[in-house]
């Protein structure tokens, strides 16, 4: 009985010492970005992408065949930082997004990325889908990633609508914002 109690206590205390999944994904994202600066875009993406990862450029494609055809190089520097990380309730998928900077010689561009992460059988996280879009440099962002509070449980539609209204300022004209940044081909889904 004492041995069983000790084993269960150890399992509970070990679980309590683990960081939340969102923090694990954010740290993996930061390590991936550092690795990219160290060994280059091609090699780091091959290291952190799943075998069947999809990347958009602009159409969706399997990432590995394209990456494997590229040459390994450190001449182009890509860095990014997760600002928002959300984890599915199953703990098997996560999404991260934030700003990126791409530098090549004297040329510098910036934008935002969105990555879908998938937990692997060994517990590691790898990118299952990735997209980046050009945009203005990020300013005024928090120094570290943030994970939005969990939405309420799957309650009534009125509860979900109230939650959504709390998250977004009612004074913002979203239609105007969307039309000012979107191309005619853009499709918004809620």
Secondary structure, 3 states (H helix, E strand, C coil): CHHHHHHHHHHHHHHHHCCCHHHHHHHHHHHHHHHHHHHCHHHHHHHHEEEEEEEECCCEEEHHHHHHHCCCCCCEEEEECCCEEEECCCCCEEEEEEEEEEEECCEEEEEEEEEEEEECCCCCEEEEEEEEEECCCCCCCCCCCECCCCCCCCCCHHHHHHHHHHHCCCCCCHHHHHHHHCCCCCCCCC
